[in-house]
Amino acid sequence: HFIPQKKKKKKDARTHTHTAHTQFYIIMGDTGTATAAAATSTFAHDIQPNHTIYVRNLKEKLKVDELKKALYALFSQFGPILEVVALKTFKMRGQAFVVFKDIGSATKALRDLQGFMFFGRPLIINYAKSKSDAILKLEGTYEELRNQRIAKRRQEQAEGTDAAPKLKKKQRMDQEVAASATVVVPVVEVEQVPPSNRLFVQNLPEECPELALSVLFQRFPGYKEVRMVPGKKGIAFVEFSTDVEAGVAMTGLQLFKITPEHMMQISYAK
């Protein structure tokens, strides 16, 4: 009886392994989320929680400025953001770094937006492997690290290595976006109008792209479209299927800071 039992155990082990993998993808819910989770799980356990999250699988055809604004709009709902770093270089295409003021906000953003469909692609998010310069400045250790970098660069230059240009490039990447300061914007009273399935959004930045707004509002049920007003900056209309769904979105995003200087003011459209 010993030999049949041994064969049965091997078969059960193979069956169990197959079942475990099947259950993993069912739990994740959809193909995009499962793909993002599978890609992240391969190295997530090796990286410690960080203020900075590394975002990849981004649409490469987006302009860098528009990408930064859209990422800021999407991730700032989880907490204060110090930096959004995205570069035009070939090596950094389809990737970005988002630096939060605290690790808790970074962790919540990582969990809630893992696999989120961002312009047709599921986001793949992980903690960054090192701290950003913005966090080092807050901790008071930036100058020490900066001096170490300078000393290392001088040593490498003296040794005739080619590592110095790479270090300089890394510094430019880390410092491209300056840390943003919070600016208090006075709240303007908005006129009370009857409920509608269309929302009127004010106090937008002059260069606010339509895609940044769509990223924010498409998370709410019933979202249809965003319409900017030609020739008029700082305002937009957002349409939903019903006035109830529009009201939910208005409550969720009322006074949301789409940039540190611009707090959205939303009302029902006339």
Disulfide bonds with the S-S distance in Angstrom:
none
